[in-house]
Amino acid sequence: MHFELAHPADQIIMMMERIYGYGMTTTSGGNLSIRDENGDIWITPAGVDKGALTREDVVCVKPGGTSVGIHAPSSELPFHERIYRARPDLKAVLHAHPPALVAFSIVRQIPNLHLLPNDYRICGEVGMAEYALPGSERLGRNIADVFARGINTVMLENHGVVIGGSDLFEAFKAFETLEFCARLELKARRIGEPVALTPEQLAERLADTPQAEAFVPAGFSAKERGLRREMCRLIHRAYHQKLFTSTQGTFSQRIDGDSFIITPFDQDRKYLGPEDLVRVDGGRVEAGKAPSRSVRLHQWIYDKQPHVNSIIIAHPPNIMAFAVTAAKFDSRTIPESYILLRGMPKLPYGAAFRTPEATAERFTPDTPIALMENECVIAVGHSLLNAFDRLEVAEYSAKAVISAASLGGIVVMDQDKIREIDEAFKL
């Protein structure tokens, strides 16, 4: 999707719908702005329901201070203006109060961005601005002073978060990723002590950029076109259910033999279309496209495991809480969890990109899903829906286990019950 071609008012409505729709702000909370090429600031209005905004509600504030629109601009316009003066390179500002980030705000801490490999790359350094009255000049100064240091992501004491970007989507990516980091850390701290990656581990992962020969497909079969459509449908569902974030989470689907389609690197999962997916044939990549950086692991799994036709790599916060702590996840809680997840091993950090061939050998029929320390969960299946179901069950089961921890000791199904399930379902 060419987000940059949308009118500023339309961009603001699109992003506010996402923020409000995913419970990351309230009816009266949060504000978005875009500074266009003329120096005009397009901003959300004051006192209008964030869950029902239209493009006509968006206000345009001229460089001289004149407002054009049917509403007054947000009461927090002053800090938007100060940020733009302090940082002429920024073209968009996002402010909201998602609960997980508010939790960190009211204890005046910053979420750990080093529990997984890509989060710091997206968010960058995070600063903290001192508290001041909302809408006040002092608050504007406090926030702008942090931005003036070259920081784009700023937590506000007892308030929320403000993020700037070269466009509104870049700001949203950082916002969504920071909110995910906050949720992950909160979940992890309920079951153990989160373990962060070292600078060396982070650098190693970010330096791993697969290279492959390009090819131009001679055509697209009806089977492939159908798989592309179905894959996009489930990618969108995964995003809406917060199993994916906008730029993280990978699907792939075998077409036949050593030919498969895979999600692209760093494109918004919410808007992915069939034309955005990348075909890989015999290790060669569809020309003009960049596949997920996990493409080598997908290739090896398809090569080593003929029974696998679909693979999902994701980072949903509940199951990932077990990946970033020493806590062990046990699937023997309810029959569905055991049937779909089985033993679910935890593999060491780096196994997916350091030794993809050996890692691929682990995904036998008895091991359809695995956790990767500080990295991801990998689910495989005989179809797209089968792999998706497995991922969904893993996340929901982990959520139940984390919730149950506050109620008392968890009682798992004993060996007799497991043996009965094995025999009944021919596992």
C-alpha positions as CSV (number, residue, x, y, z in Angstrom):
1,M,0.0,0.0,0.0
2,H,1.3,3.5,-0.9
3,F,0.6,5.1,2.4
4,E,2.6,8.2,1.4
5,L,0.1,9.0,-1.3
6,A,-2.8,9.3,1.1
7,H,-3.9,12.8,2.1
8,P,-2.7,13.8,5.6
9,A,-6.3,13.8,7.0
10,D,-6.8,10.3,5.6
11,Q,-3.5,9.1,7.1
12,I,-4.5,10.4,10.5
13,I,-7.9,8.6,10.3
14,M,-6.2,5.4,9.2
15,M,-3.8,5.4,12.1
16,M,-6.3,6.5,14.7
17,E,-8.6,3.7,13.7
18,R,-5.8,1.3,14.3
19,I,-4.7,2.8,17.6
20,Y,-8.2,3.0,19.0
21,G,-9.4,-0.3,17.5
22,Y,-6.5,-2.2,19.2
23,G,-7.2,-0.6,22.6
24,M,-4.1,1.6,22.6
25,T,-6.0,4.8,23.4
26,T,-9.4,5.9,24.7
27,T,-12.3,7.9,23.3
28,S,-10.8,11.2,24.6
29,G,-7.1,10.3,24.7
30,G,-4.2,10.7,22.3
31,N,-3.5,12.9,19.3
32,L,-1.8,12.6,16.0
33,S,-0.3,15.2,13.7
34,I,1.4,15.5,10.3
35,R,3.5,18.4,9.1
36,D,3.2,18.7,5.3
37,E,5.5,20.3,2.7
38,N,3.9,23.7,3.2
39,G,4.5,23.7,7.0
40,D,0.8,23.2,7.7
41,I,0.2,20.9,10.7
42,W,-2.8,18.5,10.3
43,I,-3.9,17.3,13.7
44,T,-6.7,15.5,15.5
45,P,-9.4,17.7,17.0
46,A,-10.1,18.5,20.6
47,G,-13.1,16.9,22.3
48,V,-14.1,14.6,19.5
49,D,-14.6,10.8,19.9
50,K,-11.4,9.1,18.7
51,G,-13.4,6.0,17.9
52,A,-15.6,7.8,15.3
53,L,-13.3,10.3,13.6
54,T,-13.8,11.3,10.0
55,R,-11.5,13.2,7.7
56,E,-13.7,16.3,8.1
57,D,-12.9,16.3,11.8
58,V,-9.1,16.7,11.2
59,V,-7.9,20.3,11.7
60,C,-5.3,22.1,9.6
61,V,-3.2,24.6,11.6
62,K,-1.4,27.1,9.3
63,P,2.2,28.3,10.1
64,G,0.8,31.6,11.4
65,G,-1.5,29.8,13.9
66,T,-4.8,30.0,12.0
67,S,-6.9,26.9,12.3
68,V,-9.0,25.6,9.3
69,G,-11.7,23.1,10.2
70,I,-15.0,22.5,12.0
71,H,-13.3,21.9,15.4
72,A,-10.6,23.4,17.5
73,P,-7.2,21.5,17.3
74,S,-6.1,19.2,20.1
75,S,-5.3,20.9,23.3
76,E,-1.8,19.3,23.1
77,L,-1.0,21.1,19.8
78,P,1.7,23.2,21.7
79,F,4.0,20.2,22.2
80,H,3.5,19.0,18.6
81,E,4.6,22.5,17.4
82,R,7.6,22.5,19.7
83,I,8.7,19.1,18.5
84,Y,8.6,20.2,14.9
85,R,10.6,23.3,15.7
86,A,13.2,21.3,17.6
87,R,13.3,18.6,14.9
88,P,12.8,19.9,11.4
89,D,13.5,16.4,10.0
90,L,10.3,15.0,11.6
91,K,7.1,15.0,9.7
92,A,4.7,13.2,12.0
93,V,4.0,13.0,15.8
94,L,2.0,10.4,17.6
95,H,0.8,10.6,21.2
96,A,-1.3,8.0,23.1
97,H,-1.8,6.2,26.4
98,P,-1.8,2.4,25.9
99,P,-2.2,0.6,29.2
100,A,1.1,-1.3,29.1
101,L,3.1,1.9,28.4
102,V,1.1,3.8,31.0
103,A,2.2,1.1,33.5
104,F,5.8,1.9,32.8
105,S,5.1,5.6,32.7
106,I,3.6,5.7,36.3
107,V,6.6,3.8,37.7
108,R,8.9,6.0,35.5
109,Q,10.6,3.2,33.8
110,I,11.3,2.4,30.1
111,P,10.5,-1.0,28.6
112,N,13.4,-3.3,27.8
113,L,14.0,-3.2,24.1
114,H,16.6,-5.9,24.1
115,L,14.5,-9.0,24.9
116,L,14.1,-9.7,21.2
117,P,16.5,-8.9,18.2
118,N,14.5,-6.3,16.2
119,D,12.8,-4.1,18.7
120,Y,15.6,-1.6,19.3
121,R,16.2,-1.4,15.5
122,I,12.6,-0.1,15.1
123,C,12.3,2.1,18.2
124,G,15.8,3.4,18.7
125,E,16.8,5.0,22.0
126,V,13.9,5.8,24.3
127,G,13.9,9.0,26.5
128,M,11.9,10.1,29.4
129,A,10.3,13.6,29.7
130,E,9.5,15.1,33.1
131,Y,5.9,15.5,34.1
132,A,4.0,18.7,33.4
133,L,0.4,19.7,33.1
134,P,-1.2,18.4,29.8
135,G,-1.5,21.2,27.2
136,S,1.0,23.4,29.0
137,E,4.0,25.2,27.6
138,R,6.1,23.5,30.2
139,L,5.1,20.1,29.0
140,G,5.9,21.1,25.4
141,R,9.4,22.3,26.5
142,N,10.0,19.1,28.5
143,I,9.1,16.9,25.5
144,A,10.9,19.0,22.9
145,D,14.1,19.0,25.0
146,V,14.3,15.3,24.8
147,F,13.5,15.2,21.0
148,A,16.2,17.9,20.5
149,R,18.8,15.3,21.7
150,G,18.0,13.3,18.5
151,I,15.6,10.9,20.3
152,N,12.4,10.0,18.4
153,T,10.6,7.9,21.1
154,V,9.8,9.7,24.4
155,M,8.0,8.3,27.5
156,L,6.2,10.9,29.6
157,E,6.2,10.6,33.3
158,N,2.6,9.8,34.6
159,H,1.2,10.3,31.1
160,G,2.0,8.1,28.1
161,V,4.3,8.2,25.1
162,V,5.1,10.6,22.2
163,I,6.8,9.3,19.1
164,G,8.1,11.2,16.0
165,G,8.8,9.9,12.6
166,S,9.6,10.8,9.0
167,D,6.0,9.9,8.3
168,L,3.0,8.8,10.4
169,F,3.5,5.1,9.6
170,E,7.2,5.2,10.8
171,A,6.0,6.7,14.1
172,F,3.2,4.1,14.4
173,K,5.7,1.2,13.9
174,A,7.8,2.5,16.7
175,F,4.7,3.1,18.9
176,E,3.3,-0.4,18.3
177,T,6.7,-2.0,18.8
178,L,7.3,-0.2,22.1
179,E,3.8,-1.1,23.3
180,F,4.5,-4.7,22.4
181,C,7.8,-4.6,24.3
182,A,5.9,-3.3,27.4
183,R,3.3,-6.1,27.2
184,L,6.0,-8.7,26.7
185,E,8.0,-7.6,29.7
186,L,4.9,-7.3,31.9
187,K,3.9,-10.9,31.0
188,A,7.4,-12.2,31.5
189,R,7.8,-10.6,34.9
190,R,4.7,-12.6,36.1
191,I,6.5,-15.9,35.5
192,G,10.2,-15.1,35.9
193,E,13.1,-12.7,35.3
194,P,13.4,-11.5,31.7
195,V,16.8,-12.1,30.2
196,A,18.0,-9.5,27.7
197,L,20.2,-10.2,24.7
198,T,23.8,-8.9,24.8
199,P,25.0,-6.2,22.4
200,E,27.0,-8.9,20.6
201,Q,24.0,-11.1,20.1
202,L,21.9,-8.2,18.8
203,A,24.6,-7.1,16.4
204,E,25.0,-10.7,15.1
205,R,21.3,-11.1,14.4
206,L,21.0,-7.7,12.7
207,A,24.0,-8.4,10.5
208,D,22.4,-11.6,9.2
209,T,21.0,-10.5,5.8
210,P,20.4,-13.4,3.4
211,Q,21.4,-12.9,-0.2
212,A,19.9,-14.9,-3.1
213,E,19.8,-15.0,-6.8
214,A,16.7,-13.3,-8.3
215,F,14.4,-14.6,-11.0
216,V,11.3,-13.4,-12.8
217,P,8.4,-15.8,-12.6
218,A,7.1,-17.1,-15.9
219,G,3.6,-17.0,-14.5
220,F,1.4,-17.7,-11.6
221,S,-0.7,-20.9,-11.4
222,A,-4.3,-20.9,-10.1
223,K,-3.0,-22.8,-7.1
224,E,-0.4,-20.2,-6.2
225,R,-2.9,-17.4,-6.7
226,G,-5.3,-19.1,-4.3
227,L,-2.6,-19.7,-1.7
228,R,-1.5,-16.0,-1.9
229,R,-5.1,-14.9,-1.2
230,E,-5.5,-17.4,1.6
231,M,-2.2,-16.5,3.2
232,C,-3.0,-12.8,3.2
233,R,-6.4,-13.5,4.8
234,L,-4.7,-15.3,7.7
235,I,-1.9,-12.7,8.0
236,H,-4.5,-10.1,8.5
237,R,-6.2,-12.2,11.1
238,A,-2.9,-12.8,12.9
239,Y,-2.4,-9.1,13.0
240,H,-5.9,-8.3,14.3
241,Q,-5.5,-10.9,17.0
242,K,-2.1,-9.4,18.0
243,L,-0.2,-12.5,17.1
244,F,1.8,-10.3,14.7
245,T,2.9,-6.7,14.8
246,S,2.8,-4.4,11.7
247,T,6.4,-5.4,10.6
248,Q,7.1,-8.6,12.4
249,G,5.7,-12.1,11.9
250,T,6.3,-14.4,8.9
251,F,4.1,-16.8,7.0
252,S,5.2,-19.2,4.3
253,Q,3.4,-21.8,2.2
254,R,4.8,-24.5,0.0
255,I,3.5,-24.4,-3.6
256,D,5.1,-27.6,-4.6
257,G,8.5,-29.2,-4.3
258,D,11.1,-26.5,-3.4
259,S,8.8,-23.6,-4.5
260,F,7.1,-21.6,-1.8
261,I,5.7,-18.1,-1.0
262,I,6.7,-16.0,2.0
263,T,6.0,-12.7,3.6
264,P,8.2,-9.7,2.6
265,F,10.7,-8.1,5.0
266,D,9.5,-5.0,6.9
267,Q,6.2,-4.4,5.2
268,D,3.0,-3.6,7.1
269,R,1.2,-6.9,7.8
270,K,-2.2,-5.2,8.1
271,Y,-2.2,-4.1,4.4
272,L,-0.3,-7.0,2.7
273,G,-1.8,-8.0,-0.5
274,P,-1.2,-11.1,-2.7
275,E,1.1,-9.1,-4.9
276,D,3.4,-8.3,-2.0
277,L,4.2,-11.9,-1.1
278,V,7.6,-13.2,-2.4
279,R,8.0,-16.5,-4.3
280,V,11.1,-18.6,-3.7
281,D,12.0,-21.3,-6.2
282,G,15.0,-23.5,-5.5
283,G,16.6,-20.8,-3.4
284,R,16.1,-18.1,-6.0
285,V,13.9,-15.1,-4.9
286,E,11.3,-13.3,-7.0
287,A,12.9,-10.3,-8.6
288,G,12.4,-6.8,-7.0
289,K,11.3,-8.2,-3.6
290,A,12.9,-8.7,-0.2
291,P,11.8,-11.9,1.6
292,S,11.7,-12.3,5.4
293,R,15.1,-12.7,6.8
294,S,14.2,-16.1,8.1
295,V,13.8,-17.4,4.5
296,R,16.8,-19.8,4.8
297,L,15.2,-21.6,7.7
298,H,11.9,-21.9,5.8
299,Q,13.8,-23.3,2.8
300,W,15.5,-25.9,5.0
301,I,12.3,-27.0,6.8
302,Y,10.6,-27.6,3.4
303,D,13.7,-29.5,2.2
304,K,14.0,-31.7,5.3
305,Q,10.3,-32.2,6.2
306,P,8.1,-33.3,3.3
307,H,5.0,-33.4,5.6
308,V,5.3,-29.6,6.3
309,N,3.4,-27.3,3.8
310,S,3.2,-24.2,5.9
311,I,5.4,-22.4,8.5
312,I,4.7,-19.4,10.8
313,I,7.3,-17.5,12.8
314,A,5.8,-15.1,15.3
315,H,6.4,-13.2,18.6
316,P,3.0,-13.0,20.5
317,P,3.6,-11.7,24.0
318,N,2.2,-14.5,26.1
319,I,4.1,-17.5,24.6
320,M,7.2,-15.2,24.2
321,A,7.2,-14.6,27.9
322,F,8.4,-18.2,28.2
323,A,11.0,-17.5,25.5
324,V,12.6,-14.6,27.3
325,T,12.6,-16.2,30.8
326,A,13.8,-19.5,32.3
327,A,10.1,-20.5,32.9
328,K,9.1,-23.7,31.2
329,F,5.9,-24.0,29.2
330,D,3.9,-27.2,29.7
331,S,1.3,-28.0,27.1
332,R,-0.4,-30.7,29.3
333,T,-3.0,-28.2,30.6
334,I,-6.0,-29.1,28.4
335,P,-6.3,-31.8,25.7
336,E,-6.4,-29.2,22.8
337,S,-3.0,-27.7,23.9
338,Y,-1.3,-31.1,24.2
339,I,-2.7,-32.4,20.9
340,L,-1.6,-29.3,18.9
341,L,1.6,-28.4,20.7
342,R,2.9,-31.7,22.0
343,G,6.3,-31.3,23.8
344,M,7.2,-27.8,22.4
345,P,10.9,-27.7,23.0
346,K,12.8,-24.5,23.7
347,L,15.8,-24.1,21.3
348,P,18.8,-21.9,22.1
349,Y,19.1,-18.3,20.8
350,G,20.5,-18.1,17.3
351,A,19.6,-21.7,16.2
352,A,17.3,-20.3,13.6
353,F,20.0,-18.3,11.8
354,R,23.3,-19.9,12.9
355,T,22.3,-23.5,12.2
356,P,19.1,-23.4,10.1
357,E,19.7,-26.9,8.6
358,A,20.1,-28.6,12.0
359,T,17.1,-26.6,13.4
360,A,14.9,-27.7,10.5
361,E,15.5,-31.3,11.4
362,R,13.8,-30.7,14.7
363,F,10.3,-30.2,13.1
364,T,9.4,-33.8,12.8
365,P,5.7,-34.9,13.0
366,D,6.2,-35.2,16.8
367,T,7.6,-31.7,17.1
368,P,5.2,-29.3,15.2
369,I,6.1,-26.2,17.2
370,A,9.2,-24.9,19.1
371,L,10.2,-21.8,21.1
372,M,13.4,-20.0,20.2
373,E,15.1,-18.3,23.2
374,N,14.8,-14.5,22.9
375,E,13.7,-14.8,19.3
376,C,10.3,-16.3,18.2
377,V,7.9,-19.2,18.2
378,I,7.9,-21.4,15.1
379,A,4.8,-23.4,14.1
380,V,4.5,-25.8,11.2
381,G,1.6,-27.6,9.7
382,H,0.2,-29.5,6.8
383,S,-1.7,-26.4,5.7
384,L,-1.9,-22.7,6.4
385,L,-4.9,-23.1,8.7
386,N,-3.2,-26.0,10.6
387,A,-0.1,-23.9,11.3
388,F,-2.2,-20.9,12.3
389,D,-4.3,-22.9,14.6
390,R,-1.2,-24.2,16.3
391,L,0.2,-20.7,16.8
392,E,-3.1,-19.4,18.1
393,V,-3.4,-22.3,20.6
394,A,0.2,-21.7,21.8
395,E,-0.6,-18.1,22.5
396,Y,-3.9,-18.7,24.2
397,S,-2.6,-21.6,26.2
398,A,0.3,-19.4,27.4
399,K,-2.1,-16.7,28.4
400,A,-4.1,-19.1,30.4
401,V,-1.0,-20.5,32.2
402,I,0.2,-17.0,33.1
403,S,-3.3,-16.0,34.4
404,A,-3.5,-19.3,36.4
405,A,-0.3,-18.5,38.2
406,S,-2.2,-16.0,40.4
407,L,-4.7,-18.6,41.4
408,G,-2.5,-21.3,42.7
409,G,-0.5,-24.3,41.6
410,I,-1.2,-25.6,38.1
411,V,-2.3,-29.2,37.8
412,V,-1.3,-30.7,34.5
413,M,-2.8,-33.9,33.0
414,D,-1.0,-37.0,34.3
415,Q,0.6,-39.7,32.2
416,D,-2.5,-41.9,32.2
417,K,-4.5,-39.1,30.7
418,I,-1.8,-38.3,28.2
419,R,-1.6,-41.9,27.1
420,E,-5.4,-42.0,26.7
421,I,-5.2,-38.9,24.4
422,D,-2.3,-40.4,22.4
423,E,-4.3,-43.5,21.8
424,A,-7.6,-41.8,21.0
425,F,-6.1,-39.3,18.6
426,K,-3.4,-41.6,17.2
427,L,-0.6,-39.3,18.2
